[in-house]
Amino acid sequence: MVEMFFSLKFRSQLARIRPELVTAIENGIINSAQVSGAAVRRENKAISARFDESKIGFWLDIMFVIETIRALLANNKRELYGHICVFARTLDVDTSEMLKKNLSRVDDADAVWCAASITEEIKSFAGFKENAYNPVPPEASIPAEDGADSALSTDIYYELDTLRDFSETERKFPLRKKIEKTLLIDKYKSAVITGPEFIGKSDALFWYCREENGIFHPLVIRFTKHNGINCFTDAYSCSLSKIADKKNYTPPERLLTLHNSLFAERLRREIPSCVLKDAHEFLTLLLEAYLEMARNSLLIPVVLLENIENAQDAAARIFFDVWAEASKKKRVVALGTCSRDSALTLEDGEFADAVKDGEWRQVFSGVINCAVESPQPFDISKYSISLLETAYTCFLLGKFFPVSCFTGLFEEEGKNDEVLKKSLDVLASFALIVSADNPSPAISGLEKRIEAALGARTEFIKQAVRNRLQEWVEKGKLSPCFDLLEALRGLGAGASCLLTLECIKSDITKGTFEAVETAIAEGRFAEITGDEYAPSILYIYKTLKSLMYESEADIIQTFKMPPPERIPNTEFAARILSIQALYRMGIKDTQPALDQIKESMLLYQETKERSGISLVYRLFSLLNLSKHEISDAIDYLNYAVEYNKKSKDENEKTLGCYYSSIVHFIFGNISKAERIMNEAALQAQVSGSPAWALKSGFMLARYSFETGEYAAARKQFESLSSKYGDIFTPEWSKTIQAWIERTKLYLGFRTTSLSELQCDDALLFRLEETYLNEEYETTVNLADKILAGSIKDEFVFLEQPCWNSGFSQCELIPFTKRDFFGRVAPVWRSLALTKLGSFDEAVHTIQKIMRDERLNETDPNMPFYFFANYRITVEAGLSEVDRNTAISMAFKRLQRRAGRIDDVKTRQSYLSNQYWNNALFTTAKEYKLI
């Protein structure tokens, strides 16, 4: 604990004559003490403050307060009659009075006195006069209770003389002049400097840009190992934002929006495939904004690429693509740095062919190879512990955050942002960090050396950094991932079970498996997740990943793996049960799935994991749908969506909306299904899931088709390829193309491409096509092919978009594929048979379908089936009573489904625009049913 005592001499008189002066000085001192974390109080016309010495970089806070006090006193020295300002470990009342009487002198306008124990701590920053003052002679010291002399009574006080000017530096920059001289030979040459680390390559390039008149402040893109997308987002936050502030330039709103969304992914070493488009757009806008500021300033833009050997393939690809376009529009210089031992080599002064497939050669026109040796390590024992603590904190924070966030991070730990700014300058001056803009170690091995010097104090600092990481994840500023778990473990402690589970789910959802797979391969998985959690987390990872990405065969193989014998907590047990239920539902093993869902639901009532509760309600809803219990399915999905509002699991929110829409469509309320599916599409974008966004877009096109809006449906289907073509698989393309051809059929186009598409939906739609084209024999033959067994039941995918049919994850939840296709095909076959004169067979087949107990409200085609029954009845020449009965039954089914549509316009379109519904509606009018 450190205490400060401050008092103005003749304060009462000053307060009467110059009250504003007294207020300004005292408030300035109080404010500086408070922002430095002190508890301040006024008493006896004096100010006392108590500082917590345990804080990181504590003595830098003290120096900030001292500097503020000296400035306030020096600026007003002609108005004052003297003062007393003392810093000590402890100040009792008697000692304070002695100091007040003996140290208050008018001629020392900005005097600050420090106890000897304090001067030792701040000698790196300040010089002291030789005169000393001991308020109590040693012979008069009072023994403390433990028998030792009181430290206060024998402490000696020294007057502060000077504060160090940190514009000076201990660093040597041998490259500066050499690089400047080399580059000036061709002022606008794009070049890369190769050489060992820690020789000041980046510094040399930066100063070249700064010193050369007419060369604009560089845009710095800094590549580091496993830094994912950060190389681009930090170029904005650490470079462009500063330049923009100086130029009074407002960056595009879209640039800021993209920065915020991409920033959240900074802990992930991989760039998720779902953000590659956003990253490309972001870098494009970033360069455009930079070039515009350069153009407005009539200056030369320079992009400084640091450590290009560390560029990940995805990041390098984005940069190459954007650079190729940007460099065509305006003259822009590229300068870079690269370690000598990287792939970047020289052949007669030019690039070798093996460099990133030669693409860096398109950026740089030459190479400057530096032979300067790395500086020798220096003695860190001469630096104060506070300075080393701050440097170490910056090293740790810099692994996870850009320097632009340091102010907020230090403030959250109770540190003054002004102290931080000064500290960065001091650290750079002392050669502990590269620069105030790049707070990474300036010397090889420096972090480990400082860690050794700080000893146990490093654990306190690691805890502070760990707190910041966890709090930013909790607030949604950072996405959880396995790299976060590894970081937390490296900072001295593991994550909670819920955070561990959230990190694993996030990586699975984003498809970023590198960190997990590497840890498993290297045998570090248990070390990172914790021995107790490892078996359960590994099981969850492998099974959930399989359900979301792998084929039916791989899923079945994965689930042969037994669950862990011991599950450490309720959250893991509930999640494992729900995953097993997903698998059981996939293989249509309904009763075991139901038992596992119920058990999981009971367990989740004891937890706070909202996304898990939402998942089991979603599964219970779909299980009810598979049993044709539509009302219960709707209710439980409503519960799932409600719980999702309290959850942070964006993927589960997407799936909740998607399946809620599906259930309402199956029920018949197409307009409500459409509204909810629009929410699912938007949520899929938020969660970074283009595959589910594509599937949602497909279903919206299907809803347009089902309401007879065939032109709109065709446009929607065709737009999917332009929006999501980069993630298409052959299976997806065939299914979507089959539906495009189906819309063309109902728009009156003759098409033959359905016969060329090798997919089940195309085969089914060929029945419609051949029937409407009056190719009845072909219709019968195709139906026979389907019924002969070409359609097989398949695994029901619930966690990944399924494209083996456009009916998947919709009609094929309440029915197997064999059941559903096995009903549609006979209906078309019967219709065709009547045209061929085989009336008895057609009537027998359609009546069998009408008597099928599985034909219920969960089949959206039900009105069509009943209308087909009427058509066959007419063609077969059955009685008037049979005809009346058939059309009446068909119209009632149509009315029932149409009545569930809550939007009048959609309902009208469903009745009058949909091809078969319109035919049924028109026939009902003829029979005077309307």
N, C-alpha and C positions, 0 to 999 in steps of 0.2 A: 504494500500500500504506500502511495506517495501523496503527500498533502501540500497544498499551496496556500500561502497567506498573502493577501494584498490589502493595503490600506493607503489612502491619500492623507498626507499631512495637512492639518488645518482644513479637513473636509467640510466642516460646518460652515466656515467662512466662504469656501469655494462654492458650496451649494447655494448660498444666498446670492453671491455675485455672479457666478457662471453655472447655473443649474444644468444647462444643456451640455456643458463640458464634462461635468461630473457624470451625468447620465450616459453620455457617449462612451467615455472611457470605461466605466464600470460595466455597462451592457456589452461592450466589445469584449472585455475580458471574460465575463460570464458566458457569453455565447461561444467563444473559442474553447473554453473549458468544457462546456456541455456537449458540443459537437465532438469533442475528443473523449467523451464517455465519462466525464466526472460528475459526481454528485455535488452540487454547489449550494452554499447557503450564505446569507447575509447576517452578520451579527456584530454588534458594537461598532457600527460604521465601517466595517471591514468585510472583505470577501474571503471565504475559505472554500477550498475545493478538495475533494478526495478522489483520487484516481485508482482504478483497479489495475494493478501491475501485471495481472495474468493475461491481459489481452495481447493479441499478436502485434508485434512491432510497437510495443507500448512506448518506448523512448522516442520514437518518431512523433507520436502524439504530443509528448511533453515538449519536444523541440518546436512543434507548430504553435503551441500555446505561448512558449517563451518568445518566439519570433513575433507573434501578434502583440504581446504585451510591450515589447521593446519598441515596436513601430508606433503604437498608440502613445507611449510616453514621449518618444523622440519628437513626434509631430506636434505635441502640445507642451513642450518643455518650458516655454516662456510664460505659460499661464499657471504653472504648478509651483508649489512651495516645498516639494519633496514627497517621497513615498517610501513604502517598504514593500518589497516583493521577494518572497522566500519560498524555495522548494526544499522539502525535507521528507524523511521517512515518516516521522511523527512529530507533531507540534502540540505541546501542551500549552495551557494558558500562560504560565509563568515565563516559559521560554519565548513565546510569541511577543510578550510585552518587552522583554529584554532586547529582542531583535528589533522591535519597532523603535525603541529609544536610541539604539546604537548604530543602526544601519540606514536610517533615513537621512539622506544628505541632499541638499539642493543642487550641488555641483554635479552629482551623478544622475543626469536627467533620465537615463533609461536603465538604471542599475537593476540587475536581477541576481539574487544571491542563492547559491545552491549548496546544500550539505555535501561534505566530501564524498559520501557514499553515492551521491547522485552524479557528481562531476565525473566519477570513474565510468559511469554508464554512458554519458553523452560526450566524452572527450573526442569521439570521432567526428562530431558535428560542431563542436564549440571549443574556444580557447578561454582560459581563465587567468585573471590577474594573480600575481604572487601574494598580494596581501590576503590575510585570512583573519577570521574573527571567530573566537570561541565564546559563546554567551555565558558559559559557566566554567570556571577554572577546574582542571582535573581534580584538584584536592577537595573541591566542593561537590563532587559528583555524588549522586544518591544511588545506593545499591538497589538493583531490581529484586523482585521477590524470589527469583531463582538463584540469587547470590551473585550474579554477574553485574558489572557496571551497566547503568542505563546507557544505551546507545545515544539517546538524545542529549543527555547531559554532557557528554564528552565530544559530540560531533562538532566539526569545524566547518565554517561556511566560507565559500570563495565567491568572489564577484565575477560574473560572466564578462568576458572582454569582447570576443568576436564570434560571429557565426560564420561557418565556412561558406565560401562561394562555390557552388557546385557547377559553375560553368566550366571549371577546369576539369581535366580528365586524366585518368591514369592509363588510358588505353593507347595502344600504338596502332597505327593504320598504315602499314607498309604498302597496301595495294592502291590507296587513293590516287596518288600521283601517277602511278604506272598505268592504271586503268584509264584515267582521264586522258593521258597522253596518247594511249593506243586508240581510244575511241575517237579522239579529235582528228585523227588522220582521215577518217570518214565520218563526219559528224552525225549522219543519219543512218549509220550502219546498224543493222539488227544483229546482235552477237550474244553468245553465251560464254560465261566464264567457267572454266573447269578448274578443279584443284581440291585440296584437302578441306575438310570442315574446319570451322573456327579460325579462318584466316581473314575474315572480313570481306568476303566476296560481295555479299548483299550491301554492306555498308559502302563499299567502293562504288557500286552502281547507283545507289541512292544519292550519294554526294555528287556524283557526276551529273545526275539529273538536276540536282539542286543548284549546283554551281554554274552550269551552262546556261547563259542567258538565252531565253527563248524556248527552252525545253520545259514542258509542263510537268507539274508534280505527278509522279508515276502512279498508276493504278497497280497495286501490289497484289499478285495472286501467289499465295504461298502454299506449296504442296508439302504435306508431311505424311509419314507412313500411317495408314489406317485412318485417314481423316475424312473419308467419305466426301460429302458435299461441302465441307467447311471451307475448302480452298476458294470457292466462289462466294459463299455468303459472307465470309470474313473480308473478302476484297471490297464488299460494299460497306460493311459496318466499320471496318478499320481504315479504309482509304477513301472511298467515294463520298461517304457521308461527311467527312472532314473537308474535302475539297468543295463539296456542295455548300457547306455552311459558309466558307470563305467567299464563295462566288454568289451567295444569295440565290442559289439554284434549288428549285423544288423538284426532286426526282418524281417520275411517273408513279401514280398510285398503284398501278399493277406491279411495279418493281418492289414496292414496299410490301404489298400483300404476299408476293412470292417469297420474299426474303423471310417473312415471319413463318410461313408454312415450312420452308426448307430448313430454317434454323432449328426447328424442333427435331430434325433428324440428325443433329450434329454428333450425338454420341455413338451413332451406328457407323461401323467401319466401312460397310458397304453402302453404295448408293442404291436404294430400293428401285427396282425397275419401274414401279408405279410413279416415281417422281422424275424420271429421266426427261420427259417432255417439259415439265416445269423447270427443271434445272437448265435445259437448253434455252428455254424462253427467258429465264432469269439472266443468264450470262449474256444473251443477245441484248436485252434491255440495259444491262449494266454497261456494256461496251458502248452502246448507242448514247447513253447518258453521259459517259465520260468523254466521248468524241464530241458531243455537242458542247460541253463546257469548254473543251479545248478550242473548238472552232469559234465560240463566242469570245474567247480570250485571245484569239490570234496566236495561239501557242501550239507547240508540237506535242501531241499525245504520246506517252511512253507507257507500255505495259511491262511491268517488271515481274518476271516469272522466277520464283525462287525454288530451288531444289527440284528441278523437273524430273530427276531420276525417281522421285517418290510418287509421281503422278499415277494414280490408279487408271487402269485401262478405260473404265467408264468415264472418268473425269477427263482424261486425255482426249477421248473421242469427242466429248462435248466441246472441249476447247478448240480442237482442230476444225470442227464443223463451223463453229461460230466465228473463229478467226478468219477462216477462208472467206466468209461473207463480209465481215467487218473491214478487212484489209482492202477489199475491192472498192469500198465506198470512200475511204479517206486514207491519206498517208499516215501510218501509225508505226512507231518504232517498237520493236520487241527486244528487251534485254533480259538475260536469264543467268541463272547460276546452276551448277551441276557438280556433284562430287566426281573426283577424278576416277574413282573405281567403279563408276556406273557404266551403263552400256554406251554412253556417249564417248566416242573415240575419234581420233583424227587420222586422216589419210591425206598427206600433202596439204595440210591446212584446211581440208574440207571434211564434211561429215562422212563417217563410214555408212555403209548401206544398211547396217543392222539396227539403226536407231529407231525404235518405235515404228518399224516398217518404213523408215525413212521420212516420217511425217514431221518430225521436229525440223527437218531440213527445209520444210516449206515455211517455217516460222523464222528461223535464224539463217542469216547468210554467211556466218563465220563463227569461229571458235577462238577464244583467247585462253591459252593454257597457262596457268599460274604455278610457279614453282616455289612460292613463298612458304616457308615452314610455319606450322602452327605455333602460336605463342606458348611459352613455358608456363606451367601452372604457377600461380602466385600464392603467397601465404595469406590464408583467410583469417588467421587468428587476430590480425590487426583490426578487423571489422567488428562493429558492435553486434551483440546478439540480436538486437531489434532489427538491424539491417539484414542480417542473415535470415531471421524469421520472415521478414517481408519478402525477401528474394525467394525463399523456399515456398512460401504461399503462392507467389506469382508463378513459379515453376509448375506447381500442382494445378492451379486454376487454369493455366495456359494450355493444359492437356485437354481441357473440356470446354473452355469458354474463350471467346475473342477478348482482346484487351479492352475493347469498347464496353464490355459488360463489367469490367473490374470495379468501376465506381459503385454500381448497384450492388455487386456482390460484397464488397467491403462494408458498405453501408448496412447491409443486412446482418453483418457480423458486428455492427456497432462501431465501425471505423469511419473517420472523417474523410470525405472524398478529396478535400484539399490536401490532406496529408498523403493520400495515395498518389496524387499527381506529382507532388514534390518527391515522394519516395521513388517513383519510377525514374525521375530525372537523376536522383542520387544513385540509384542502382546502376543506371547506364553509365554515369560518371565514374563509378568505382569499378566498372568492367565486370559487373556481376550478371547483367543481362545484355542481350544484343543491342536493344534500343528501347526507348519508352514505348514505341509502337510494336515491339516484338520482344515480350518479356520471357524469352527462353534463355537457357544458360549460354553465356558467351564463351565458355571454356569447356572443353571436354571433361566429363566426369565431375563437374562442379556440383551437381545436385547431390550426388552421393557424399561428397566431401562436406557439404553444408549439413546434410542429414546427420553425419557422424559428429559434427561440431555441436549440433543442437541437442543430441542425445534424446532423452525422454520427451523433450519439448515437441519433437516431431509428431508425436501421437496427438497432442492437443491441436496442432495445425491440421493434421489429416482429418480429425473429427470436424473441424470447422468447414473444410472443403466438402467433406461427406454430407454435412448438413445442407450445404448449398445445393448439391446435386439432388438430394432427395426432395428438398423443398421445391425446386424448379420442376421436377418430374410431377410432384403432387399437384402443382398449380397448372400443369399442362403445357408449360413452356418447353419442356423436353420430352421426347418420346422415350418410353422405357424400352430396353433391349438387353441382350445378353452382355454386350460390351459395358453396360452400366453395372451389371452384377460383377463383372471382372474389375471394373474401376473401384467399386465399393470395397471389394475384397482386398484390392491393392492398397486401399486407404485404411485398412485395419479392421474392417468388420463386414459381415455379410448383410444381405437384405432380409426383410421380413418375408414370411411365406407368401403373402399376398403380392408383394412387389416382385418376388422371384417368379411367381406364376404369371404375373402381368407381363414381365419381360419376355418370357418364353412365348407367350401367346402373341405378343407384338411382333417378334421376329418371324414366327410362323405365318402370321397374317401378311406381313410385308414381303415374305419370301427371301429374307436375309439370313441365310443359314451358315455363312462362313465362320463366324465367331464360335457358334455352338459346335459345328462339325470339327473345327480345329481343336477345340478344347477336349472333345471326345477322343479324337485321334491321338492327342498328346497326353492323354491320361490326366487332364487337369479339370475335368468336368465336376467331379465331386469336391475338389478344392475350392472351386469358384462358387458353386451353389451351396456348399456345406454337405458334409457326410450324411447328415440326417435327412436332408431334403433330396439328395441326389437320385436315389432309386425311383422315387415317385415322379420327380421332375423329368427324368430321362424317359420314363414310360409315357408320361403325358406328351412330351415332345415328339417321340417317335410315332405314337398312335395318332395324335391330332394332325401332325404333318402329313401322315399317310392319307388320312381322310380328306384333307384339303387339297392335296396335289397329286396323289398317285392313282394308278389304275386299280381296277377291281381285283386283279390277281395279286398285286402288291399289297393292297389293303388286307386281303385275307391272310396273306403270309405274315404281315406285321402283327396281326391280332392273334397269331399263334403264340406270340410272346406272352408269358404269364405276367399278371400284375405283381407289383412288389409284395413280399410277404408282410412287411410292416409299413403301414402308412402313418406318418407322424402327426397328422392333424386332420381336422374335419374338412378344411378347404380342399386339400388334396384328395381326400376320400370321395367327396362329392363330385369333384371334377372327373376323377377316374371313372366313377359310375356313369356319369353323363356321357363320357366318350364311349364307354362300352355299349351304352344304350344306342348311341348313334350307329355303331357298327351293327347291332342287332336289328335296328330298323332298316339298315341298308340291305341285309340279307332276308328281310321280311320275317324275322323270328320275333313275332309280336309280343308274346307273353313275357319272355325274359326281359325284353326291352321295357315293357310296362313296369315290371317289378323293379328294375334298376332305376327307372325314372322316379318312381314313388320313393324309393329309398334315398336317392339323391336329393329329392325335394325336401324330405324331412331333415337331412343333414344341413342343407342350405339355410334352413330356418335358424340355425345356430350361428351362422356366419354373417359377415358384412359384405360379401363378394356379390355385388349387384349383377354383374354380367353373368355369373354362374346361375343365379336365380332366374334371370331372363332366359338363359339357355334351356333350363329344364322345363320352363313353362312353354317355350317354343316347341320343344320335343314332345311334350304332352299334348299340345294342340295338334301337331302333325300326326301323332299316333291316333288321336281321335278322328282326324280326317281320314286316315287309312282305314278306320273302322266305320266310315260314312256317318260319323256323329258330328254333323256340320256345326250345330249350335255350340257344342262344347269346344270345338276347334276354334271358333271365333272368340269365345270368352277367354280361353287360355292365351291366345295370341294377344288379346287386349291387355292381359296381365303382363305378358312379356314386354310389350311396347312401353307400358307404364314403368316397369322396372328399368328399362333402358334409359329413361330420362334421367335416372340417378346414377347411371353407369358411365364409365369413361371408355368402355370398350366400343370403339367406333364400328368395328366389323360386326359385332353382335347387333348393334343398332341397324346396320344395313340389312342383315338377315331377318331381323324382326319385322322391319317394314316390308321386305320382299315377300316373305311368306304370309304376312297379314294381307297383303294385296292379293296373293294367290287364293287364299281361303275365301275372300270376298268375291273373287271372280268365279270360283267353283260354285259358290252359293247363288250367284247370279247378279250381284250388284256391281256391274262393270264400271259404272261411273266412280263409285267409291274405290274400287280396285285401282282405277287409273290414277286417282289422286294420291293414293298411298304409294303406288309404284313410282310416281314422280319423286316422292320423298326418298324412296329407296335409291333412285338414281343419283340424287343429290348427295345422299349420305355415303354412297359408294365413292363418290369423288372426294368427299371429306376424309374418308377412311383410307384413301389411296388404293382403291381396288378397282382397276379398270375392267377386270373380268366380270365383276358383279355389276358394274355400270353398263357394260355391254349387254349382259343378260337382262337387266332392267329395261334397257332400251328396246331389246327384242320383244319383251312382254308388252310394252306400250304399243309397239307396232301390231302385236297380236290382238290387243284390245280394240284397236282401230279396225282390224280385219273382222273381228267378231261382231262389231256393230255395223258392218257393211260399208265402212269408209275405206274402200279398196284403194283409191288413188292415194289417200293419205298414208295408208299402211305400206303401200309400195315405196313411197318416198322415204318413210321411216326405216324400212328394212334396208333400202339401198344406202341410206346415210350412215349406217353402222360401219360399213367398210371404210369410209373416209375418216370416221372418228376413231375407230379401234382396229384398223387394218393391221397395225404392227403387232397385235397380240393374237390375230386369227391363227387357228390351226386348220388343217384340211377338213377335219370333222365339223368344226364350227362353220366354215365356209359353205360346205355342202348343205347343211341344215338350213342356214339362212337363205341360200340361193333357192332351195326347194320352196321356201315360203314366198320368196319374191315371185317365182314362177306361178305359184298358186294364186297370188293376187292378180297377176296378168291374166290368168284364166278367167277370173270373174270380172275383169275389166273388158273382156271380149277379145283378147289376143289369143291367137292359136300359137301354141308353143310345143316344141318337141324336146326341149332340153331336159325335162323331167326324166326322160328315159335314159339320159346320159349321166345323171347324178346317182352315184352309188351310195344311197342312204335310205333308211327305212321310211322317212317322211316322204321322200320323192316317190317311193314305190306306192305309198298310200294315196298320195295326191294324183298319181297316174290313174287311179280308179275314177276319181272325179273327172279328170281330163278326158279319158276315153268315153265315159258315160255321156258327158255333155257334148262330146264330138260325135256321139251316136256310133261309137265303135264298141258295140255291146259284147261281142265275142271276146274281144281283147280284155274288156272289163272282167268278164267271168274268168278268163285264164289267169289274169293278174291276181284276182281274189283267191283263186285256188292255190296259187303260188304262196301267197301269204299264209293261208290256212294250212298249207302242207308243212309248215314249221320253219319258215325262214325267219320269222320274228321270234326272238328268244327273250325270256325274262332276264333282266340285268340288275346289277347292284343299284340300289337307290342312293344316289349321291345327294347329300343334304348340305354339306359344308363347302362344296365347290360347284361352280356352275356346270351343269351337265348338258352336253350338246349332242348326245346320241339321238335325240329327237326334240322337236319344238314342243312336244307335249310333256317332256320330262320336267320334274319339279312342279308339276301342275296337275294335269289329268292322271299322270302315272304315279301320283302319291296314293290316291284312293284305289287305284286299280294297278294290276300288273300290266306290263306292256302286252303280254299275250292276251289278257282279258280285253284290254282297250282296243288294240288293233283287231283282235278276234271278234269284236262286235261291229266295228266300222266296216270291215271287209265284207262280211255276210250281207250287210244292209245294201251296199252298192251291188253286190252280186245278185241279190234278189231283185233289185230295181232293173238290172240288165236282163235277168232271166225273163221278166214279164215282157220286155221288148222282143225277146226271142221266142215268146210263146210258151215257155215252161212255167205255167201258172201255178200248178200244184206244188212244185218244189219251192217256188218263190214264196207262196203263201205259208207253207209249212215252216220255212226258215224264219220269216219275219215274225210269225206268231210265237215261235219259240223264244225269240229275242224279247218280245213284249211280255212274256210270262217269266222272264229271267228275274229272280229276286235281286240280283246285283244291279239291275237298272234302277237307279234312284236319283235323288237330287244332286249327287256329286258328279254327274256326267253332264257337262254343258251341251252335249249333242242331243240330249233327250228330246226336245221338240222336233228335231230333224228325224229321229228314229220313228216317232209317231206319225209324222207327216209322210215318211216313206211307207209306213204301214197303210196309210190312206191311199197313196198312189198305187200301191200293189193291189189293194182291194178293188180299186176302180179298174185297173188294167186286167185283173183276173175275172172281172164281171160278176163280183159278188153282189149280194142283195143291197137294196137301198138302205135297209136298216143297218147293215154292216158298214156301209159307207158313212151314214150319219154318225154312227157310233165312233168310227175311226177319226173322222174330222173333228168331232166334238172333243174327243180325248186329246188329240194333237193341239187343238186351239187352247184348251185349258192348261196344258203344259207350257205353251208359249206365253199365255197371260200370266201364269204364276212366275215365270222367270223374269218377264218384262216388268212385272209389278215390283220386283225387288230393286230395280234401278232407280236411284234417288234423284237423278237429274232428268228433267223432262226432255231436253234435246237429245241426250244419249238414248233415252228410252224410245223416242220416236225414230231415231236412226236405226236402232236395233230391230224395230218392227217393220220399217218400210224400206231400208236400204240393204239390209242383209238379204242375200239372194234367196235362200230357202225360207226364211221367216216371212219375207214379202210374199212369196208364193203361197205360203200357208195362210197368211193374213188375208190375201185376196180371195182364196178359196173359201175361207170362213165367211166372208161377206156374201159370196154366192149362196151359201147355205143359210144365210140370214142369222148367223150367230153373232153378228155385230149390229 
